[in-house]
C-alpha cells in the first residue's frame, strides 16, 4: 500500500475532530496488543497514559520523533516515538501509584533475589513476570511472595513455590495459602515441575530476557 505524507503548518492543524465510529455500518475491530495479540485493556495502557484518562476519549498527534496525547485539545502526555514493534516507554508519573513504589526494582533483581531462596522460588517468580504484558505488573505479587520467607521460613517458601508450580497457582494469594494451611509440609504426590512443557506464546520472554543487568 502506498503511503502518503502530508505536512501542515501550524495554522492548518485542525483544532476540532469528529469521531466517525457512530456513522460506520459496524463497529471497528478492537486494537490488539502487539505482544499478546489480545484486545488492549486498561492495564495495557497504564504505562502510557495517566490513569484518570484511560477510559476517556483522547487524540494523538504523531510526528516522526514524538507521540503526543491530547485531551480536550490540551497535551497531557508526550513520548519519544519508538519504532520497535511491541516496545513501550513509560513515564513514572503516568504509572499507577501501586507501581510507582516499585521503581527501584527490576525484573532481573527480583529474579536474582528469588534464586537466593531456591530454584523453585526463582522459577515461580520468573513465570509470573513472563506472563504479564509488562513485567512491572507482576512486581507486587513477586515481592509479596518473597516476603513470605520472613513470615514462615526460606525452606517453607521454597516448598510452597514447588507446590504452586505443580498446581499452576501463579499468584501471591495462592502461594500464601499453601503455608498458611500447612500444605507445604505435606509430600507432593508427584513432582512434574522439571518435566512439564513450558508455556509458549508470543508474550513469554524466557529466563534469559532479564539478564541485561540489575
One Martini backbone bead per residue (centre of mass of N, CA, C, O) as a GRO file, in nm:
protein
  214
    1UNK     BB    1   0.095   0.037   0.024
    2UNK     BB    2   0.066   0.362  -0.026
    3UNK     BB    3   0.230   0.634   0.117
    4UNK     BB    4   0.105   0.944   0.261
    5UNK     BB    5   0.243   1.271   0.322
    6UNK     BB    6   0.147   1.542   0.538
    7UNK     BB    7   0.227   1.892   0.569
    8UNK     BB    8   0.157   2.114   0.834
    9UNK     BB    9   0.090   2.400   0.949
   10UNK     BB   10  -0.024   2.553   1.226
   11UNK     BB   11  -0.291   2.668   1.079
   12UNK     BB   12  -0.378   2.367   0.961
   13UNK     BB   13  -0.431   2.253   1.225
   14UNK     BB   14  -0.658   2.100   1.384
   15UNK     BB   15  -0.910   2.176   1.658
   16UNK     BB   16  -1.119   1.960   1.547
   17UNK     BB   17  -1.314   1.656   1.601
   18UNK     BB   18  -1.459   1.352   1.448
   19UNK     BB   19  -1.638   1.070   1.532
   20UNK     BB   20  -1.716   0.804   1.298
   21UNK     BB   21  -1.826   0.544   1.438
   22UNK     BB   22  -2.138   0.613   1.443
   23UNK     BB   23  -2.142   0.594   1.104
   24UNK     BB   24  -2.088   0.307   1.098
   25UNK     BB   25  -2.213  -0.007   1.018
   26UNK     BB   26  -1.967  -0.115   1.197
   27UNK     BB   27  -1.757  -0.188   1.421
   28UNK     BB   28  -1.451  -0.169   1.506
   29UNK     BB   29  -1.191  -0.334   1.565
   30UNK     BB   30  -0.989  -0.414   1.798
   31UNK     BB   31  -0.710  -0.340   1.955
   32UNK     BB   32  -0.400  -0.501   1.949
   33UNK     BB   33  -0.164  -0.655   2.112
   34UNK     BB   34   0.159  -0.716   1.999
   35UNK     BB   35   0.218  -0.960   2.200
   36UNK     BB   36  -0.077  -1.116   2.254
   37UNK     BB   37  -0.324  -1.050   2.045
   38UNK     BB   38  -0.504  -0.890   2.233
   39UNK     BB   39  -0.714  -0.691   2.355
   40UNK     BB   40  -0.694  -0.386   2.475
   41UNK     BB   41  -0.648  -0.272   2.804
   42UNK     BB   42  -0.605  -0.075   3.073
   43UNK     BB   43  -0.330  -0.217   3.168
   44UNK     BB   44  -0.182  -0.152   2.890
   45UNK     BB   45  -0.210   0.177   2.924
   46UNK     BB   46  -0.072   0.261   3.195
   47UNK     BB   47   0.233   0.322   3.084
   48UNK     BB   48   0.117   0.575   2.887
   49UNK     BB   49  -0.122   0.680   3.073
   50UNK     BB   50  -0.313   0.838   3.263
   51UNK     BB   51  -0.548   0.688   3.456
   52UNK     BB   52  -0.782   0.912   3.424
   53UNK     BB   53  -0.768   0.855   3.083
   54UNK     BB   54  -0.821   0.563   2.989
   55UNK     BB   55  -1.161   0.608   2.941
   56UNK     BB   56  -1.099   0.829   2.750
   57UNK     BB   57  -1.116   1.054   2.490
   58UNK     BB   58  -0.845   1.081   2.268
   59UNK     BB   59  -0.566   1.233   2.114
   60UNK     BB   60  -0.322   1.211   1.842
   61UNK     BB   61   0.019   1.330   1.788
   62UNK     BB   62   0.221   1.246   1.503
   63UNK     BB   63   0.561   1.199   1.451
   64UNK     BB   64   0.877   1.089   1.382
   65UNK     BB   65   0.953   1.143   1.720
   66UNK     BB   66   0.646   1.192   1.829
   67UNK     BB   67   0.396   1.134   2.095
   68UNK     BB   68   0.084   1.289   2.143
   69UNK     BB   69  -0.153   1.361   2.405
   70UNK     BB   70  -0.499   1.464   2.384
   71UNK     BB   71  -0.724   1.662   2.601
   72UNK     BB   72  -0.913   1.891   2.498
   73UNK     BB   73  -0.653   2.022   2.345
   74UNK     BB   74  -0.461   1.898   2.573
   75UNK     BB   75  -0.157   1.819   2.678
   76UNK     BB   76  -0.079   1.502   2.871
   77UNK     BB   77   0.134   1.361   2.667
   78UNK     BB   78   0.486   1.256   2.599
   79UNK     BB   79   0.662   1.065   2.343
   80UNK     BB   80   0.890   0.885   2.218
   81UNK     BB   81   0.928   0.736   1.926
   82UNK     BB   82   0.878   0.393   1.860
   83UNK     BB   83   0.990   0.121   1.625
   84UNK     BB   84   0.931  -0.104   1.821
   85UNK     BB   85   0.777  -0.388   1.827
   86UNK     BB   86   0.614  -0.385   2.138
   87UNK     BB   87   0.711  -0.141   2.253
   88UNK     BB   88   0.788   0.078   2.545
   89UNK     BB   89   0.708   0.376   2.731
   90UNK     BB   90   0.768   0.525   3.065
   91UNK     BB   91   0.623   0.737   3.293
   92UNK     BB   92   0.617   0.759   3.625
   93UNK     BB   93   0.358   0.955   3.651
   94UNK     BB   94   0.174   0.733   3.479
   95UNK     BB   95   0.179   0.539   3.690
   96UNK     BB   96   0.061   0.356   3.907
   97UNK     BB   97   0.091   0.380   4.242
   98UNK     BB   98   0.151   0.069   4.279
   99UNK     BB   99   0.417   0.100   4.086
  100UNK     BB  100   0.600   0.340   4.187
  101UNK     BB  101   0.723   0.184   4.449
  102UNK     BB  102   0.896  -0.014   4.222
  103UNK     BB  103   1.131   0.150   4.068
  104UNK     BB  104   1.392   0.001   4.207
  105UNK     BB  105   1.298  -0.233   4.040
  106UNK     BB  106   1.381  -0.539   3.867
  107UNK     BB  107   1.354  -0.834   3.723
  108UNK     BB  108   1.649  -0.933   3.778
  109UNK     BB  109   1.647  -0.871   4.083
  110UNK     BB  110   1.413  -1.055   4.164
  111UNK     BB  111   1.525  -1.320   4.047
  112UNK     BB  112   1.782  -1.325   4.215
  113UNK     BB  113   1.644  -1.330   4.491
  114UNK     BB  114   1.485  -1.591   4.441
  115UNK     BB  115   1.742  -1.772   4.396
  116UNK     BB  116   1.839  -1.749   4.699
  117UNK     BB  117   1.602  -1.936   4.799
  118UNK     BB  118   1.541  -2.095   4.514
  119UNK     BB  119   1.450  -2.260   4.222
  120UNK     BB  120   1.138  -2.251   4.261
  121UNK     BB  121   1.113  -1.953   4.323
  122UNK     BB  122   1.240  -1.854   4.060
  123UNK     BB  123   1.042  -1.990   3.866
  124UNK     BB  124   0.785  -1.852   3.963
  125UNK     BB  125   0.871  -1.557   3.925
  126UNK     BB  126   0.936  -1.576   3.624
  127UNK     BB  127   0.652  -1.652   3.533
  128UNK     BB  128   0.504  -1.402   3.631
  129UNK     BB  129   0.666  -1.197   3.457
  130UNK     BB  130   0.618  -1.336   3.175
  131UNK     BB  131   0.283  -1.323   3.189
  132UNK     BB  132   0.309  -1.024   3.155
  133UNK     BB  133   0.289  -0.756   2.954
  134UNK     BB  134   0.425  -0.619   3.211
  135UNK     BB  135   0.642  -0.686   3.459
  136UNK     BB  136   0.542  -0.469   3.671
  137UNK     BB  137   0.265  -0.627   3.723
  138UNK     BB  138   0.440  -0.852   3.910
  139UNK     BB  139   0.585  -0.725   4.156
  140UNK     BB  140   0.386  -0.750   4.391
  141UNK     BB  141   0.367  -1.059   4.397
  142UNK     BB  142   0.671  -1.125   4.423
  143UNK     BB  143   0.732  -0.962   4.685
  144UNK     BB  144   0.522  -1.105   4.856
  145UNK     BB  145   0.644  -1.386   4.832
  146UNK     BB  146   0.927  -1.317   4.952
  147UNK     BB  147   0.811  -1.228   5.240
  148UNK     BB  148   0.734  -1.519   5.340
  149UNK     BB  149   1.016  -1.596   5.456
  150UNK     BB  150   0.974  -1.431   5.723
  151UNK     BB  151   0.704  -1.561   5.825
  152UNK     BB  152   0.837  -1.835   5.792
  153UNK     BB  153   1.054  -1.969   5.556
  154UNK     BB  154   1.262  -2.049   5.309
  155UNK     BB  155   1.180  -2.352   5.297
  156UNK     BB  156   0.870  -2.310   5.286
  157UNK     BB  157   0.868  -2.138   5.034
  158UNK     BB  158   0.993  -2.345   4.842
  159UNK     BB  159   0.768  -2.555   4.885
  160UNK     BB  160   0.535  -2.374   4.793
  161UNK     BB  161   0.642  -2.325   4.503
  162UNK     BB  162   0.640  -2.617   4.413
  163UNK     BB  163   0.332  -2.652   4.445
  164UNK     BB  164   0.242  -2.415   4.266
  165UNK     BB  165   0.362  -2.527   4.004
  166UNK     BB  166   0.205  -2.795   3.999
  167UNK     BB  167  -0.093  -2.626   4.017
  168UNK     BB  168  -0.080  -2.345   3.879
  169UNK     BB  169  -0.018  -2.108   4.117
  170UNK     BB  170   0.027  -1.765   4.003
  171UNK     BB  171   0.004  -1.628   4.312
  172UNK     BB  172   0.006  -1.488   4.613
  173UNK     BB  173  -0.252  -1.609   4.732
  174UNK     BB  174  -0.182  -1.905   4.670
  175UNK     BB  175   0.093  -1.925   4.810
  176UNK     BB  176   0.001  -1.833   5.095
  177UNK     BB  177  -0.205  -2.075   5.143
  178UNK     BB  178  -0.006  -2.307   5.181
  179UNK     BB  179   0.133  -2.242   5.462
  180UNK     BB  180  -0.127  -2.160   5.609
  181UNK     BB  181  -0.228  -2.485   5.562
  182UNK     BB  182   0.035  -2.683   5.554
  183UNK     BB  183   0.104  -2.793   5.253
  184UNK     BB  184   0.425  -2.775   5.248
  185UNK     BB  185   0.441  -3.038   5.465
  186UNK     BB  186   0.342  -3.202   5.230
  187UNK     BB  187   0.362  -3.440   5.013
  188UNK     BB  188   0.412  -3.496   4.694
  189UNK     BB  189   0.274  -3.707   4.471
  190UNK     BB  190   0.413  -3.540   4.232
  191UNK     BB  191   0.693  -3.431   4.015
  192UNK     BB  192   0.657  -3.194   3.725
  193UNK     BB  193   0.845  -2.935   3.717
  194UNK     BB  194   1.078  -3.058   3.504
  195UNK     BB  195   0.863  -3.184   3.265
  196UNK     BB  196   0.700  -2.958   3.199
  197UNK     BB  197   0.592  -2.781   2.957
  198UNK     BB  198   0.633  -2.483   2.847
  199UNK     BB  199   0.508  -2.185   2.807
  200UNK     BB  200   0.386  -2.067   2.478
  201UNK     BB  201   0.416  -1.730   2.359
  202UNK     BB  202   0.461  -1.409   2.239
  203UNK     BB  203   0.501  -1.295   2.559
  204UNK     BB  204   0.726  -1.482   2.624
  205UNK     BB  205   1.067  -1.433   2.737
  206UNK     BB  206   1.233  -1.567   2.944
  207UNK     BB  207   1.518  -1.604   3.146
  208UNK     BB  208   1.718  -1.426   2.945
  209UNK     BB  209   1.582  -1.144   2.922
  210UNK     BB  210   1.697  -1.027   3.224
  211UNK     BB  211   2.033  -1.031   3.175
  212UNK     BB  212   2.107  -0.704   3.141
  213UNK     BB  213   2.063  -0.642   3.452
  214UNK     BB  214   2.007  -0.452   3.768
   0.00000   0.00000   0.00000
